[in-house]
Amino acid sequence: MGRGSLGNGAVVLSVALMSFGPSIVKLVDMAEMSFMFWRLAMAAALYAVILVASGSRVTWDDLRRSALGGIVFGVNMVLFIVTMRRTSAVNAVVISSLQPIVLMAAGARLFGERPHRSVYGWGVLAFCGVVVAVVASDAGGVATPEGDVLAVVMMLTYAAYMVVSKRARTGMDSSTYQLALTVVALATVLPVALVVEGGVAMPRADDWWLLVAMAALPGTGHLLVNVAHGYTTLTMVSLVNLSFTAVAPLYAWWLVGEEIGGVQALGMALVVVALGFVVTRPVEVVR
């Protein structure tokens, strides 16, 4: 298997795992910032086990080199909570789906990526599928201008996290980087939780299992994204991430009984088919 195929496979699997996140969150009965804190703490524990099993450890230099990625990731997680309270889910998802435009530009400028021309066409078709699926889902929420601006900032911070992580992976292995950035993100979220919620609430009995599930499933998905950065292009990672819009509703239908309408299913199918063609198209890297 070539490096590109290995990287594409890793990012496809990452989306399959991260798409469990929304369904798990719906089952949790915790304050949002406290949940975010414990979710990061559990993930850090998981990554630490993986790192120890591989015979490695995190050094102060690793933390220093991962600091920017961890801060941006932590800020993005906080922005997600703030944004979803101020705009509709439809607007937030559609704005977030514009991320490939930013990352394809960054990939070309910073990493010399030159996608096959057909990638642009299939990418546009996948974005259209996202819009159809999200609008047809009748997601709730009230949109405000400031909420939409926050959604743009949230999208840009996640794009920045992807760029920073792509750079960091040139000098660090994925497990070390993932643990180090998660520790930094945990330190970034903690003061926000203390200010917003007056402390960090302890999870209840049932919530512990859901936190473990968040660490084991979406947490592993985040690790796989950083594995993929070492093998495939930023362009490919950004486009495949659009499939989250198609996979997450399927899990919600399976796990929490959310219905999927015919038009929504059509949009989801369009996303999957278009991205299926994307991952078979070459992306040349000019050094």
N, C-alpha and C positions, 0 to 999 in steps of 0.2 A: 504493500500500500504506500503511495507517495505521500510526501509531507502535506501537500494541499488536501488530499482526501482525508488524511488523519485529522487535520485541523477542522475541516468542514464537518466531519463526523462528530468531533468533540462539541462544536457549537450547536449542532442539531440536537444532540443529547442534552446539552445544557438547557436549551429551550424547553425540552420535554420535562425536565426536572423543575425548572423555575416556574413553569406554568401551574404547578401545584399550589404556589403561594397564595393567590387570591382565594381559593377554596378553603385553605387552612385558616387564613385570617378571618373569614366569615364565621368560623367555629369558635374563635377565641373570645373570651369575655374579660378583657384586660384593658387598662388605659393604654393609649396608643404608644406613647413614648416609652413607657415601662416595657411594653411588649417588644419594641424595637431594641431596647437595651438588652433584654434577656435573649432575644433572637441572635444578636451579635455575640453575646457571651457564649451561648451554646455552640454557635458556628466556630468560634475561636477554639473552644475545647475540642471539637471534631478535627479541625485542621491541625491542632497540636498533636493529637493522637497519630494522625497520618504522618506528620513530620518526624515524630519520635520513632515510629515504626520504620521509617526510611533511613534512620540513623543520622538525621540532620538536626539542627537547632537554629533558633533565631538569635542573631547578634544585634548589638546596638547599631552597627552599620546597616544591617538589614532594615531595622525600624526607621533609620534616617532616610534610606533610599525609598522606603515605602510610604513615608509620611504624607507626601502630597496626594498620592492615590487614596490613602485612608481618609484624609480630611475631606477630599472632594466626594468620596463615596458616602461618608457620614452626612455631609451637608445635603447631598442628593436625597438621602432617605428622609431627612427632616422636611425638605421641600415637598416630597411626595405627600406627606401627611397634611402640611399646610395648604398645598395646592388643592387637594381633593375636597377640602372644606370650603373652598372659595370658587370652584368652577365645576361644571358638569363632568361626569365621567367621559361622555362623548368627546367634549373639547379636549380634555386632558390626554386621552388616548390618541386622538387624531394629531394633536400637536406633537406628542412624543414620537409618533410615527414619521415625522419629518426628519428625525435624527440621521437616517442614512444620507441625506443631502449634505449635512455638515460633515459626516465622517468620510464620505467619498471624497469630498474636497480636501479634508485633512490627510486622507490616505494618499492622494495624488501629490500633495505639496510636501508632506513630511516623510513619506515612506516610498515615494516613487511608484505608486500603484497605478496601473493603466488597465481598467476593466475592458473586456471585449464589448463592442458596441451593443450587442444584444442584452447585456446585463442591465443597461439603462432602461430599455423597453420593458423587460420583465420586472424590473424594480418598480417602475411606474404602475404597471398592472397590479403588482402586489399591494402597492399603496392604495390603489382604487378599491381593491378587495377589502382592505382594512376599513376604509371609510364606509363602504356598504355594510360590512358586518357590524361595526360599532353603532352606526345610525339606526340600523334595523333592530338592534338589541334593546332599544328603548331604555338605555341606562339612565338612571335618575340623576338628580343634582341640578342646582341652579348656577348658571354661568354668570360671572361678573368680569368686567374689564381687568381688574387687578388680578383676578384668578387666572385669566388667560395669559397675562404677562408672567405670572409665577410659573405657569405650565411651560412657557417658552424657556424661562430660566432653568427649570427642572430638566428639560430636554437638553439644554446646553451643558449643564453640569454633568449629566450622565455621559454625554459625548466627550467632555473633557476627561472624565474618569477613564473612558475607553482609550483615549489617546495616551494619557499618562501611563496606563497599564501596559499598552503596547510597547512604549519606550522602556519601561521598567523591566519587562520580560527579556529584553536583550542582554541583561546582565544578572538576572536572578531566575531561579527555577520557580515554577508555578506554586508549589506547596509553601515554600518559604515566603514568597510575596503575598500569597493569600492570607496566611496567618498574620504576618506583620501589618498588612493594611487593615485587617479586621480589628486588631488590637487598637490601632490608631483611630479607626472609625468608632469603636466603642468609647474611647476617651473623648471623641468629638460629640457624641450623642449624650453622654452622661450629664454634662452641665445643662443641656437643653431640657432633659427630663427633670432635673432638680428644680429648674426655674419654672417650667410650665406646669408640672404636676406636683411640685413640692417634695419630691422624693421618688424613689424607685420601688413600686409595689412588688411584693413577692407573688409569684404565680400561684394559683390554686391547683389542687390535685390534678384535675383534667387538663389544665393549661400546660403542665410540664410535658405531657406527651405530645401536645401540639407544637410546643417549642422544639422538642427533639425532632419532630417531623419537619419543621421549618429548617433546622440545621442540616438534617440528613438529605433532604430533597432539594429545595431551592439553594441551600448552602453549597451542596455539591455542584449544582448548576453554575454558581458563580465561580467556583474553582475551575470548572471545565472551560468557562469562557477564557480564563487566563491561561489555561493549557493551550487553547486554540490560538491565542495571540502568538504563540511561538511557532506555529505551523501554517497559518493561513493569513489572509489579508484582512485589514480593517474593513475594507469594502464588503467582503463576504460575511464577516461577523455581524456588521450592522444590518445587512439585508436579511440574513437568516433570522435575526431577532424579531423581525416583523411577524414571523409565524406565531409568536406568543399570542397575538390577537385571535388566532384560529384555534390554538391548542387549549388555552386557559378556559374558554367557554365549554369545551368538551369535558374537561375535568369537573367543572362546576355542575354540568348536567349529570355526570356520573356520581359525584360525591355529595352535593348539596341539593340536587333536584331542580336546578334552574332549567327553564325551558329554552329551547333553541328554535326560533322561527325559521320559516322556509327561506326568506330573503337573507336572513343572517347566515344561514347555512350556505347559501350560494356565495356570499362574500367570503366566508371562511374557506370554502373550496377553491375560490379564485386565488386567495393568498397562498394556499398550499401548492397548487399547480404551478403558479408563477415562480415561486421560490424553488420548486423542484427543478425547473429549468435553470434558475440562477446558479445553483450549486454545481451544475455541469458545465458552466461557462468558464473559460480561463480568465485569470486576472494577472497580467504581466507585471512584474516588479522591476523597475529600472533602477539600477544601483548608481 
